[in-house]
């Protein structure tokens, strides 16, 4: 299995990057620009094709979607290069791209990017790959039932439309209804890899997350820092430390919470921000590149397809930057009252932002999300301190990282072209504090677009903190270099040693940031660090022996599949069988922890034990077409009651199932081991 996993990684990388990369390269953009933005274009293509295929009744798979798009992108790039060689280009490169680099500059840039990749691979191996309990490991204490069941439904049905989000191939057999729209771009990617590898949905999910983590996310951060810190080559090099340095993102979002759609959106965010800055700076110079504008539009679609909250994320993150653009645009006109006109223009822009915010908040589909509540967990003062030290919610504080970030903010007050990044970071820190410490209508209005979820807001703050951290670390390095020069004037090796200072800072900071928990000798005291916490939680959440679905139950499900084949099976999702469909391809009736919402499903969950003598139950079972009933564990309340998932999931709501015994009339034991049972439901005459 692990061999299959590692063999799948390069294929997954090709699927995710190649179509977008070749199409962007066809516009004469450089390799790193193309690599960082490739997922944005590719995801938009896959998602749009999935929608079109569903409308046309075409079965979507890696063969019908990924392979043709890869071939098409290859042909487009080959055709463009052939045109270039023949001198038949009708448009100069100025109309499409103007940052095509030579082979020498590519090698130079590769040297800068290589530390990003190496550090990412090392941290990825330690804190993502090593804790996996097999390549089909999964985090169950989350809404992963939604994610994995939808991935497997995409694989089985060949319908990849984000507007077709039911967890069931046959909607007439569904215990829950689908949604009119679901941010399912991540699920399309996972379904593609799952279908290609012919493995289960958890396997595909781990593969796609691995590729998004490395190299897609570091490449996006690199482009973001290359764009925002273009005058700071040392800061760009030092920035290699920071893509994985923050405990909230990606680690807390991905490992315990498995917010896969949001995770994909944030992975794509840095590259899009970089592109937006490029297009805006060009617009100030009255220079417009069709290639960049087309990629920007495709990228915006990709972010919305990944998760709609990314639209609001961009709106808030770019407010300080757009204010700066408006100011510069007015000042550059060199009019006598240019400052006054700039102030008026900024005030008008802010009024527009407030009005747009209000309008979006009142849209029914958006408002239903905005009313979702994550209750405050700490008083205001405590959450402010957490934000100051980057210790968001559960993750321990990261003082060294916070020092770098706040030094970067101070530096941005001196070099104001970086001030917008500080403003954006502080805006998200404020939203985090509001979400984490307040409850009520003001909180819903300000943070509802992110489900009032402080972890999501903290994740975005971390993205914006990365260039600030690089600036802050560079400032310390420059101070150290200056002090060293003062102390080593007579040292012939002073210049060589001066160059070692950034390396020493980088290595020392790496150890201090990523070091696991520290045990104090003879004291019996453990100092919890952000990555000690991250590592222990990753191992705990992926440990199959602690899972809701342990190895014995998975083996039992393999035997169940051989018997039930594609027949519908009634089940209790809380005993682990919520994952039976995506892991073992068992056609289960209940596929989410949060129960049911159809009249038949409510009758079945409450009264299935009355099947032989209750006509209402008989009609409900007949309507579903169920042939079997599966029980993996009757005592799931006691076994997993401490999980937050079970605050709304109790055995009393499933008394029809938990009351069943081997002697209950109407149910024949087909398969049994310990407390696990598969029953055949008697077919009653009409």
Secondary structure, DSSP 4 states (H G I P E B T S, - for coil): -HHHHHHHHHHHHHHHHHHHHHHHHTTT--HHHHHHHHHHHHHHHHHHHHHHHHHHTPPPSIIIIIHHHHHHHHHHHHHHHHHHHHT--SS-GGGT-S----HHHHHHHHHHHHHHHHHHHHHHIIIIITT-SSTT----SSTHHHHHHHHHHHHHH----TT---S-SSGGG-SS---S----HHHHHHHHHHHHHT--HHHHHHHHHHHIIIIIIHHHHHHHHHHHTTT-HHHHHHGGGTTT--IIIIIIIIIIS--HHHHHHHHHHHHHHHHHHHHHHHHHTT---HHHHHHHHHHHHHHHHH-THHHHHHHHHTHHHHHHHHHHHHHTT--TTHHHHHHHHHHHHHHHHHHHHHHHHHSHHHHHHHT------S-HHHHHHHHHTT--TTSPP-HHHHHHHHHHHHHHHHSGGGHHHHHHHHHHHHHHHHHHH--SHHHHHHHGGGTT-HHHHHHHHHHHHHHHHHHHHHHHHHHHHHHHHHH-TT-TTHHHHHHHHHHHHHHHHHHHHH---EEETTTTEEE--HHHHHHHHHHHHH-GGGSSS-HHHHHHHHHHHHHHTTS-EE--GGGTGGGHHHHH---BS--STT---SHHHHHHHHHGGGTTT-HHHHHHHHHHT--EEEES-S-HHHHHTTSGGGGS--GGGGHHHHT--TTSTTEEEEEEETTEEEEEEPPPP-
